Amino acid sequence: MLRTRLFLNLVPFVVMLLAVGVFAMVLFSRLAGSVDVTVTENYRSVIAAQTMNLALLRMQTAVLLVFDQKKQFGKRLFAENQTLFEQNLELQLKSVTLPTEKELSEQLATHFDALRQAGMKIFSDTRLQDQREIYNAEFYPSMLTLTLLLEKIRTLNHAAILATSQNIQKITRQMTRLMLLGMAIALLISAYACYQLSRSILRPIQALTQATRELGEGNPGQLVPVSSRDELGELSLAFNRMAGQLQEYRQSTTEKIVRLHRTMETTLASFPDPIFVLNNEGRIELKNPAAADLASSLHLNHELPGGLQGIAGKTLESGENFLPHSFNEVVHFRVRGEDKFFLPRILAMRNKEDALFGVAVVLYDVTRFRLLDAVKTNLLATVSHELKTPLTSVRMVLHILLENTVGALTPKQTELLQAARDDTERLLRILNDLLDLTRLEEGNALRREPVAPAELLQSAMQEISDQALPKTLKMNCTLDPDLPAVSVDRQRINHVFTNLISNAIKHSPAGGEILLRAARAGNDRVQFTVSDQGPGISEEYHTRIFDRFFRVPGQTRTGAGLGLSIAREITIAHGGRIGVKDSSPQGSTFYVILNGVKTPS
């Protein structure tokens, strides 16, 4: 096994290191013991000799004090240092480690005894002349001898310490050479073993590396030869199995990708509308035949038609889909001498990690619907205009009759004429609303001007306030501070607010409250809200109430269902938004968001 071979190659090196280490530990242990005994005892002898020399000098000083008539003080000093000398002498005798040192220590004890007796004679004698003779004849010579002996002892111990240090250095050098020799031998043996081992390991690994590189580059390569039954042989077998499975998977995956690609191309080709697929850098990567035909007709050079590049770029930056629903976003192209209208829908494409990797631009051909819408608008405008003239005449006749200009009327005739007049007025309002819708759809230019939000709300409240009097309704208006002016057509936007307030008055209970408010909605935008306390609007009708002629089921109020539709068209023409917030049984809240006039920074 490979593990066994690796272990056997490491054994010589490990054994040699262990042998050298054990020898070094034993040698250092013995050396430490020898050094401890020798150096410690020699150091004690040196310290003892220095202390005895100091005590000897103090004893001499004590004897000299006798000559200065300070006998008692000198005697006490002599006794103290005599004791100190004797203690260190005893320590010196116990710390003898050298043959010569023992003889010197014994001589030291003999001469100290003579010194001590001479000192006792000096302290016991009373005549100064005799004391001086004893000092010169006995004490001083003994002191000189002791000083010489102590110096020899110190020198001898110093030399022993130096010899021990040199011996340690010699042993250390020998041990270092021995360890280096052992490590060199172990390294040579291990190097030879590693060389032999590498030949049996590197060749299979190199073969595996080459096969892996070829497999990564897409080449199946040859099978890796199995030259042993160890771990490398098992690795070679596993690699050969993996290579075979990868080859099978690659073939099946390639076939699947080709099949999916063909399916996608067929699916895209079946769409009659042009479809462009862009990557995250905005370049066209794929287009169906309809898109290719459109690009060829418009002479496009691998780019989107004009007007769509900016929208696609915004979708790539924000990641939000562009899904318009009105003909206001339609793009127009001249294709082979014909006018074509397309409604663009730009969809963000994301992977499993929700990362954006491109967009799909779908151009729905709405040419026929555009023509039908134009025909419908024109027909509606023509019919409304043609009906308005005779209806105005009928209304005039009814007013003349009700004014009794041509004769008196019976009560029944008056009642019938009043009903006819009211219906005529309602029909005229419907016709006027339809004409307003057609004008807005035809894109009549707005006469914009900057108007303060407070002025818009106050104007609408004053115009519609008479309708709130019969029901004693309260109308309150709140405005946030520092609101920017809005750029609007004053007359047409006033129609939006009067319609919303009129609806709030119709559906509010008597004595209720209508709240108007203007607040900021982001940067340079203003949101207007109209809240009532009526029955509310079910959430399922929130989007439908702005459709033409739609009325919420169960409503008892009269109306043609065109007011909110006209309000929406006017708001959209201003580039704003209109809607209704979540309602409750206690009321509804309609909002209008308009663009403010940007103030220069």
C-alpha positions in Angstrom: 0.0 0.0 0.0 1.1 3.6 -0.7 0.8 4.5 3.0 3.1 1.6 4.0 5.7 2.7 1.4 5.6 6.3 2.7 6.0 5.1 6.3 9.0 2.9 5.5 10.7 5.7 3.7 10.3 8.0 6.7 11.4 5.3 9.3 15.3 5.8 8.8 15.1 9.5 9.3 12.8 9.2 12.3 15.0 6.4 13.9 18.1 8.5 13.4 16.5 11.5 14.9 15.2 9.6 17.9 18.6 8.0 18.5 20.4 11.3 18.4 17.7 12.9 20.5 17.9 10.2 23.2 21.7 10.3 23.3 21.6 14.1 23.6 19.1 13.9 26.4 21.2 11.4 28.4 24.4 13.4 27.7 22.9 16.7 28.7 21.4 15.2 31.8 24.7 13.9 33.0 26.5 17.1 32.0 23.9 19.2 33.8 24.5 17.1 37.0 28.2 17.4 36.8 28.1 21.1 36.1 25.7 21.6 38.9 28.0 19.9 41.4 31.2 21.3 40.2 30.2 24.9 39.5 28.0 25.2 42.6 30.7 23.9 45.0 33.4 26.0 43.4 31.2 29.1 43.5 30.5 28.5 47.2 34.2 28.2 47.9 34.9 31.5 46.1 32.1 33.2 48.1 33.3 31.7 51.4 36.9 32.8 50.7 35.8 36.3 49.9 33.7 36.4 53.1 36.6 35.1 55.3 39.0 37.6 53.8 36.5 40.4 54.7 36.1 39.0 58.2 39.9 38.8 58.6 40.3 42.5 57.7 37.6 43.4 60.3 39.3 41.3 63.0 42.6 43.2 62.2 40.6 46.4 62.6 39.2 45.2 66.0 42.8 44.5 67.2 44.0 47.9 66.1 41.1 49.5 68.1 42.8 48.2 71.3 45.8 50.5 70.6 43.3 53.4 70.3 41.9 52.7 73.8 38.7 51.2 72.4 39.2 47.8 73.8 35.6 46.9 74.5 34.3 47.9 71.0 37.3 46.1 69.4 36.7 43.0 71.4 33.0 42.8 70.4 33.9 43.4 66.7 36.6 40.7 66.9 34.2 38.2 68.3 31.5 38.9 65.7 33.9 38.5 62.7 35.5 35.5 64.4 32.2 33.7 64.3 31.6 34.8 60.7 35.1 33.4 59.7 34.5 30.1 61.5 31.1 29.7 59.7 32.5 30.2 56.3 35.6 28.1 57.1 33.2 25.2 58.0 31.4 25.8 54.7 34.7 25.8 52.8 35.7 22.5 54.4 32.4 20.9 53.2 32.7 22.3 49.7 36.1 20.9 48.9 36.1 19.3 45.4 39.8 19.6 44.4 42.7 17.7 45.9 44.9 20.7 46.4 42.0 22.7 47.9 41.6 20.2 50.8 45.3 20.8 51.9 44.9 24.6 51.6 41.7 24.4 53.7 43.4 22.5 56.5 46.3 25.0 56.6 43.7 27.7 56.7 42.1 26.2 59.8 45.5 25.8 61.5 46.7 29.4 60.9 43.3 30.8 61.8 43.6 29.0 65.2 47.0 30.7 65.7 45.5 34.1 64.7 42.6 33.7 67.1 44.9 32.8 70.0 47.1 35.8 69.3 44.1 38.0 69.3 42.9 36.7 72.6 46.3 37.4 74.1 46.2 41.0 72.9 42.7 41.5 74.4 43.8 39.8 77.7 47.1 41.7 78.2 46.9 45.1 79.8 50.3 46.5 78.8 50.5 48.3 75.5 54.1 47.3 74.9 53.3 43.6 75.3 50.2 44.0 73.0 52.3 45.5 70.2 54.9 42.7 70.5 52.2 40.0 70.3 50.6 41.8 67.3 53.9 42.1 65.4 55.3 38.6 66.3 52.1 36.5 66.1 49.0 38.2 64.9 50.2 40.0 61.8 52.2 37.0 60.3 49.2 34.7 60.8 47.0 37.2 59.1 49.4 37.5 56.1 49.5 33.7 55.8 45.7 33.5 55.9 45.3 36.1 53.3 47.7 34.3 51.0 45.9 31.0 51.6 42.5 32.5 50.8 43.8 34.0 47.6 45.1 30.6 46.5 41.7 29.0 47.3 39.9 31.7 45.2 42.3 31.3 42.3 42.0 27.5 42.4 38.2 27.6 42.3 38.1 30.2 39.5 40.3 28.0 37.5 38.0 25.0 38.1 35.0 27.0 37.0 36.8 28.0 33.8 37.9 24.5 33.1 34.3 23.3 33.5 33.0 25.9 31.1 35.6 24.9 28.5 34.7 21.2 29.0 31.0 22.0 28.4 31.9 23.9 25.2 34.0 21.0 24.0 31.2 18.5 24.7 28.6 20.8 23.0 30.8 21.0 19.8 31.2 17.2 19.8 27.4 16.7 20.2 26.6 19.2 17.4 28.9 17.4 15.0 27.4 14.1 16.0 23.8 15.4 15.4 24.8 16.9 12.1 26.4 13.7 11.0 23.3 11.7 12.1 21.0 14.1 10.3 23.1 14.0 7.2 23.1 10.2 7.1 19.3 10.2 7.8 18.7 12.7 5.0 20.8 10.7 2.5 18.9 7.6 3.3 15.5 9.4 3.2 16.5 11.1 -0.1 17.4 7.9 -1.7 14.1 6.3 -0.4 12.1 9.3 -1.6 13.7 9.2 -5.0 12.8 5.6 -5.4 9.3 6.3 -4.1 8.8 9.3 -6.3 9.5 7.2 -9.4 6.6 5.0 -8.4 4.2 7.9 -7.5 5.0 10.8 -9.8 4.6 8.8 -13.0 0.9 7.8 -12.3 0.2 11.4 -11.0 1.7 12.9 -14.2 -0.4 10.6 -16.3 -3.5 11.6 -14.3 -2.6 15.3 -14.7 -2.2 15.0 -18.4 -5.5 13.1 -18.7 -7.3 15.6 -16.6 -6.0 18.5 -18.7 -7.1 16.8 -21.9 -10.5 16.1 -20.3 -10.9 19.7 -19.2 -10.1 20.9 -22.8 -12.9 18.7 -24.2 -10.7 15.8 -25.4 -11.7 12.4 -24.2 -8.0 11.3 -24.0 -6.7 7.9 -23.3 -7.3 5.8 -20.2 -4.8 6.2 -17.4 -2.8 2.9 -17.0 -3.2 1.1 -13.7 0.3 0.1 -12.6 -0.3 -0.9 -9.0 -3.0 -2.0 -6.5 -2.5 0.7 -4.0 -4.3 4.0 -3.6 -2.8 5.4 -6.9 -4.2 2.3 -8.7 -7.6 2.9 -7.1 -7.4 6.6 -8.1 -6.6 5.6 -11.7 -9.5 3.2 -11.8 -11.8 5.9 -10.4 -10.6 8.5 -12.9 -11.1 6.1 -15.8 -14.7 5.5 -14.6 -15.3 9.2 -14.2 -13.9 10.0 -17.6 -16.2 7.5 -19.1 -19.3 8.9 -17.3 -18.3 12.4 -18.2 -18.1 11.4 -21.9 -21.5 9.9 -21.7 -22.9 12.9 -19.9 -21.3 15.3 -22.4 -22.8 13.4 -25.3 -26.3 13.3 -23.7 -26.0 17.0 -22.6 -24.9 18.1 -26.0 -27.8 16.3 -27.6 -30.2 17.9 -25.0 -28.8 21.4 -25.6 -29.1 21.0 -29.4 -32.7 19.7 -29.0 -33.5 22.6 -26.6 -31.9 25.1 -29.0 -33.9 23.8 -31.9 -37.1 23.8 -29.9 -36.4 27.4 -28.8 -35.7 28.5 -32.4 -38.8 26.7 -33.6 -40.9 28.3 -30.8 -39.6 31.8 -31.5 -40.0 31.3 -35.3 -43.6 30.5 -34.7 -44.3 33.9 -33.2 -45.6 36.4 -35.8 -44.4 39.3 -33.7 -40.8 40.5 -33.7 -38.7 39.3 -30.7 -35.2 40.5 -29.8 -33.2 38.9 -27.0 -30.4 41.1 -25.5 -27.6 40.2 -23.2 -26.8 42.2 -20.0 -24.6 44.5 -22.1 -27.4 45.5 -24.4 -26.2 43.5 -27.5 -28.6 41.5 -29.6 -27.9 37.8 -29.1 -31.0 36.2 -30.7 -34.0 37.3 -32.8 -36.8 35.4 -34.5 -37.5 35.6 -38.2 -40.1 38.4 -37.8 -37.5 40.5 -35.9 -34.9 39.7 -38.5 -37.3 40.8 -41.3 -38.1 44.0 -39.4 -34.4 44.7 -38.9 -33.7 44.1 -42.6 -36.6 46.4 -43.6 -35.4 49.2 -41.4 -31.7 48.6 -42.3 -30.7 48.1 -38.7 -27.1 47.2 -37.9 -27.3 44.7 -35.1 -29.2 47.1 -32.8 -32.8 47.7 -31.7 -35.0 50.1 -33.6 -34.9 53.7 -32.6 -36.8 54.6 -29.4 -36.5 51.2 -27.9 -32.8 51.2 -27.0 -33.3 53.7 -24.1 -36.2 51.7 -22.7 -34.3 48.5 -22.9 -31.3 50.2 -21.2 -33.5 51.3 -18.3 -34.9 47.8 -17.9 -31.3 46.4 -17.8 -30.3 49.0 -15.1 -33.4 48.7 -12.9 -34.4 45.0 -13.6 -38.1 46.1 -13.8 -40.3 44.9 -16.7 -41.7 47.5 -19.1 -45.3 46.4 -19.7 -47.4 49.3 -21.2 -51.2 48.8 -21.8 -52.2 51.9 -23.7 -51.6 53.1 -27.2 -49.6 56.0 -25.9 -46.5 53.8 -25.8 -46.9 52.6 -29.3 -43.9 52.9 -31.6 -44.4 53.7 -35.3 -42.2 52.4 -38.2 -42.5 52.7 -42.0 -42.1 49.2 -43.3 -42.1 48.6 -47.1 -44.2 51.7 -47.7 -46.8 50.8 -45.0 -47.3 52.3 -41.6 -46.8 49.7 -38.8 -47.6 50.3 -35.1 -46.0 48.1 -32.4 -46.6 48.0 -28.7 -43.3 47.1 -27.0 -43.1 44.9 -24.0 -39.6 44.4 -22.4 -39.2 41.5 -20.0 -36.2 41.1 -17.7 -34.6 37.6 -17.8 -33.2 36.2 -14.6 -31.4 32.9 -13.7 -32.0 30.6 -10.7 -30.0 33.0 -8.4 -32.3 35.9 -9.5 -29.4 37.6 -11.3 -30.3 39.6 -14.4 -28.6 38.2 -17.5 -30.6 39.9 -20.3 -33.9 41.2 -21.6 -36.5 40.1 -24.2 -38.0 42.8 -26.3 -41.4 41.7 -27.8 -43.1 44.0 -30.3 -46.8 43.3 -30.6 -48.2 44.4 -33.9 -51.2 46.6 -33.0 -51.6 48.2 -36.4 -55.1 46.8 -37.0 -56.1 47.6 -33.4 -54.7 51.1 -33.8 -56.8 51.6 -37.0 -59.9 50.2 -35.3 -59.4 52.4 -32.3 -59.0 55.4 -34.6 -62.2 54.5 -36.5 -64.0 54.0 -33.2 -62.8 57.3 -31.9 -63.7 59.1 -35.1 -67.1 57.5 -35.2 -67.8 58.3 -31.6 -66.7 61.9 -32.2 -68.9 62.2 -35.3 -71.9 60.7 -33.8 -71.6 62.8 -30.6 -71.2 65.9 -32.6 -74.1 65.1 -34.9 -76.4 64.3 -32.0 -75.4 67.4 -30.0 -76.9 69.8 -32.6 -80.5 68.5 -32.7 -80.3 67.7 -29.0 -79.5 71.3 -28.3 -82.5 72.4 -30.3 -84.8 70.0 -28.4 -83.4 71.4 -25.1 -84.1 74.9 -26.2 -87.6 74.1 -27.2 -88.2 72.4 -23.8 -87.0 75.5 -22.0 -89.2 77.7 -24.1 -92.2 75.6 -23.3 -91.5 75.5 -19.6 -91.2 79.3 -19.6 -94.9 79.4 -20.9 -93.8 81.6 -23.7 -96.2 79.9 -26.2 -99.0 79.4 -23.8 -100.0 78.1 -20.4 -99.3 74.4 -19.5 -101.3 72.0 -17.4 -99.5 70.6 -14.3 -99.2 67.2 -16.0 -97.7 68.8 -19.2 -95.2 70.8 -17.0 -94.2 67.6 -15.1 -93.6 65.7 -18.4 -91.7 68.6 -19.9 -89.5 68.9 -16.8 -88.6 65.2 -17.0 -87.8 65.6 -20.7 -85.6 68.6 -19.9 -83.7 66.7 -17.2 -83.1 63.8 -19.6 -82.0 66.2 -22.3 -79.5 67.8 -19.9 -78.1 64.4 -18.9 -77.7 63.4 -22.6 -75.9 66.7 -23.3 -73.5 66.0 -20.4 -72.8 62.5 -21.7 -72.2 63.9 -25.2 -69.9 66.5 -23.9 -68.0 63.9 -21.9 -67.7 61.7 -25.0 -66.4 64.6 -27.0 -63.8 65.4 -24.2 -62.7 61.8 -24.4 -62.2 61.9 -28.2 -60.2 65.2 -27.9 -57.9 63.6 -25.2 -57.4 60.5 -27.3 -56.6 62.6 -30.3 -53.8 64.1 -28.2 -54.8 67.7 -28.2 -52.0 69.8 -26.7 -52.2 70.8 -23.1 -51.8 74.4 -22.1 -49.5 73.8 -19.1 -48.5 76.3 -16.5 -47.1 76.1 -13.0 -49.9 76.1 -10.4 -49.7 75.8 -6.6 -51.3 72.7 -5.2 -53.3 74.8 -2.7 -54.7 76.9 -5.5 -55.9 73.8 -7.4 -57.7 72.4 -4.4 -59.3 75.7 -3.3 -60.5 76.4 -6.9 -62.2 72.9 -7.1 -63.7 73.3 -3.6 -65.2 76.7 -4.5 -66.6 75.4 -7.7 -68.3 72.4 -6.2 -69.2 73.7 -2.7 -72.8 74.4 -3.6 -73.4 70.7 -4.1 -72.4 70.0 -0.5 -74.9 72.5 1.1 -78.1 70.3 0.8 -76.3 67.5 2.8 -74.5 69.8 5.2 -71.2 68.3 4.4 -67.9 69.6 5.8 -64.9 69.9 3.4 -61.5 70.3 5.0 -58.2 70.7 3.2 -54.7 70.0 4.5 -51.5 70.8 2.8 -47.9 69.7 3.6 -45.4 72.6 3.8 -43.0 73.5 1.0 -44.9 71.7 -1.8 -43.6 72.4 -5.3 -45.9 73.8 -7.9 -47.3 71.3 -10.5 -47.2 71.8 -14.3 -50.8 71.3 -15.5 -53.5 72.5 -17.8 -55.5 74.4 -15.2 -58.9 74.0 -16.9 -58.6 70.3 -17.6 -57.0 69.2 -14.3 -59.8 71.2 -12.5 -62.2 68.8 -14.2 -60.4 65.9 -12.5 -60.7 67.3 -9.0 -64.3 68.5 -9.4 -65.3 65.0 -10.6 -63.6 63.4 -7.6 -65.1 65.8 -5.1 -68.6 65.5 -6.8 -68.4 61.7 -6.4 -67.4 62.1 -2.8 -70.4 64.4 -2.2 -72.8 62.0 -3.9 -71.7 59.0 -1.8 -71.2 60.7 1.6 -73.9 60.6 4.2 -75.6 63.8 5.4 -73.5 65.6 8.0 -70.3 63.7 7.0 -66.9 65.1 6.2 -64.8 65.2 3.0 -61.0 65.5 3.4 -58.8 66.9 0.7 -55.0 66.6 1.1 -51.8 67.4 -0.8 -48.5 65.8 0.2 -45.1 65.0 -1.3 -44.8 61.8 -3.2 -41.0 61.4 -3.8 -38.8 63.9 -5.4 -40.7 66.7 -7.2 -44.0 64.9 -7.2 -47.2 65.8 -5.4 -50.0 63.4 -4.4 -53.6 64.8 -4.0 -56.2 62.7 -2.2 -59.9 63.0 -1.8 -61.4 60.9 1.1 -65.1 60.5 1.9 -67.2 58.6 4.4 -69.4 56.7 2.0 -70.0 53.0 1.7 -66.6 52.3 0.1 -65.7 50.4 -3.1 -64.9 46.7 -3.1 -61.3 45.9 -4.0 -62.3 43.8 -7.0 -63.7 47.0 -8.7 -60.6 49.2 -8.1 -59.3 48.8 -11.6 -62.6 48.7 -13.4 -64.2 51.9 -12.1 -62.0 53.9 -14.5 -63.4 52.0 -17.5 -65.9 53.7 -19.8 -69.6 53.3 -18.8 -68.7 51.1 -15.9 -70.7 51.5 -12.7 -70.2 49.6 -9.5 -73.0 47.0 -9.1 -75.7 48.0 -6.5 -75.1 51.8 -7.0 -78.3 53.8 -6.8 -76.7 57.0 -8.0 -77.4 58.2 -11.5 -74.6 58.7 -14.0 -73.2 57.4 -17.3 -69.9 56.1 -15.9 -67.7 58.4 -17.9 -66.5 60.8 -15.2 -63.6 58.7 -13.8 -62.7 57.5 -17.3 -62.3 61.2 -18.4 -60.3 62.0 -15.2 -57.9 59.1 -15.9 -57.3 60.2 -19.5 -56.6 63.8 -18.3 -54.3 62.6 -15.6 -52.4 60.3 -18.0 -52.1 63.1 -20.5 -50.4 65.1 -17.8 -47.9 62.2 -17.2 -49.5 61.4 -13.8 -51.3 58.5 -12.1 -54.8 58.2 -10.7 -56.2 55.4 -8.6 -58.2 54.4 -5.5 -56.6 53.1 -2.2 -57.8 50.2 -0.2 -61.3 51.1 0.9 -63.2 50.3 4.0 -67.0 50.3 4.7 -66.5 53.8 6.1 -65.3 55.4 2.9 -63.1 55.6 -0.2 -59.8 57.5 -0.9 -59.0 58.5 -4.5 -55.5 59.8 -5.3 -53.9 61.8 -8.1 -50.1 62.0 -8.5 -48.8 64.9 -10.6 -45.3 65.9 -11.6 -44.0 69.0 -9.8 -42.0 71.9 -11.3 -38.3 71.2 -10.6 -36.7 74.1 -8.8 -33.1 74.9 -10.0 -30.5 73.8 -7.5 
